[in-house]
Amino acid sequence: MTLNRWITEMGLGVDVHGSDYTKAAKRAVSDALRHSSLNFFDVAGKSVSDMHVEVVIGATRVDAIDSESVAKEIPYGTVTVTVVPGGLDVASPDGHDQLTMVNAAILVSFEE
């Protein structure tokens, strides 16, 4: 099976207090999804169930992401989630908390 990428969307998610990496990842996915409206399905002869959706998450702590929870943010298609090193943590002035930033790329492909 050969897949052709049709769509790339990017998003940023932040957990301001609490360092919840999964929450930030889900917000990044939501950010990416909220900036797209796909109107080509009828013209291309495709349906939402034909989509192969790859979600790539960048976080400083790859082990802290619940990939299954992140995948549930995608409403259609066959979804895979990959977590790679990335993102950014910014310590609070007193050093007792941090701002947790996570990036998401959503890559949508269809079979040829």
Protein Blocks (a to p, Z undefined) as FASTA:
>chain_A
ZZddfbdcddddddfbhpaaklmmmmmmmmmmmmgccfklmmnopafklpccddddddfb
lmlpcfklmmmmpmgdjdddddddedjddddfkopaccddddddddddddZZ
